[in-house]
Amino acid sequence: MSELTSRSAWTRIVEAALEWRCDAILLSGDVADQENGFWEAVGPLREGQERLAAAGIRTVAVAGNHDHSVLGRLADTLDPAHFTLLGRGGRWERLTLEREGTPVLHIDGWSFPSGRVTDSPLEGYHLPPDRGVPTLGLIHGDLDAPGSVYAPLASAELRAKPVEGWLLGHIHAPALHAGGAGGPWILYPGSPQALHPGETGAHGVWMVEVTGGGVASPRLHPLSTTRYESLQVDVGGIRDPEALEPHLLHTVTEAASRLLDESGDALRHLSLRLTLTGQTRIPEAIPGVLEALTRSEPEGILQVERVRIHLDGAGDATVPHLDLEEAAAGPSALGTAARLVLVLEGRREPGAGERQEVEALVERTRSRLERLRRERVFQPLRSGAVTELEAREHLRGEARRLLGTLASQTVETGA
């Protein structure tokens, strides 16, 4: 399908820039593939550049780990007045955009000099600040990943630089980290076209407005023709096996309509990974329905407005229906888990000794979560202290999951 290709995505980007009368397009690396990217990219890139140049729109790029060499060769075939590759050889470089002869924006960029970079590129960032003209940083790198071989970048160091915002490449999933206390925002725009089921959410391009000497926070404009999503469907309320498939159809259609509203006019394919959840009274009906779903035609399971709905997979995470009050009366592990859930949910008054045990368990949970938050990998989140309420909720969720597992084992063994 031609609308799923990178060439088509680039065409939509160009058309959007022309429609919005942009001053520039910024590309944060991995525009092409190192091995065969030259011949695949040169045609579409040139065609797009000619249209952009005719409208006076500048293209500014940096090279990433996948196109560190090929993007330079491609840039050499394009008009330097309209296409600029910043920071060749791993050296920081500045380009100033002007409007009617007046500088309106500095773009400070750095490109990968090779496929692996183990030191932070920020160690070499010494371009002079200009308080009279806003600055954007353009770089390809791995955010808050110490030890990465793909240009490790620390959020704290990025926010300490005198820029209004950072545009990063490397991660395919879009992510905007808002600036705090007057610091710059940090944006991974992600891939404009969603490429595989791991890239959930809306994909497209981000608009950044420069007005009055300032830079606004980026806004996403969806352009992807495909969207991948995971969808959990609660089937706990279904008592009649004949009602299961209509319930799934209704839930999928409702979710698709909601996702269409936030995914832009370009969307043509919605790929869903379904998971059935809840305490079910009809466990025997679920395997057959899931098998039928996974045998659906490649063209998709249904059409909602302009979008074809496809099924990427379907899983069963249901547990047998369980009467908690009845289960709590038993002396087994199932009964112990049921009593804990009832106490944590405030549906059962614990005895004196039981209250102390639950309070001690909550405190151990809180302490364990607190230690986890202090682990280095979670430091960038800057989370506060774990509250007793958070510990109780975490414990309740884990107890519910344990309860489902024990109930399933009880049914399977015929106990």
Secondary structure, 3 states (H helix, E strand, C coil): CHHHCHHHHHHHHHHHHHHHCCCEEEECCCCCCCCCHHHHHHHHHHHHHHHHHHCCCEEEECCCCCCCCHHHHHHCCCCCCCEEECCHHHCCEEEEEEECCEEEEEEEEECCCCCCECCCHHHHCCCCCCCCCCEEEEEECEECCCCCCECEECHHHHHCCCCCEEEEECCCCCEEECCCCCCCEEEECCCCCCCCCCCECCCEEEECCEECCEECCCEEEECCCEEEEEEEEECCCCCCHHHHHHHHHHHHHHHHHHHHHCCCCCCCEEEEEEEEECEECCHHHHHHHHHHHHCCCCCCCEEECCEEEEEEEEEECCEECCCHHHHHCCCCHHHHHHHHHHHHCCCCCCCHHHHHHHHHHHHHHHHHHHHHHCCHHHHHHCCCCCCHHHHHHHHHHHHHHHHHHHHHHHHHHCC
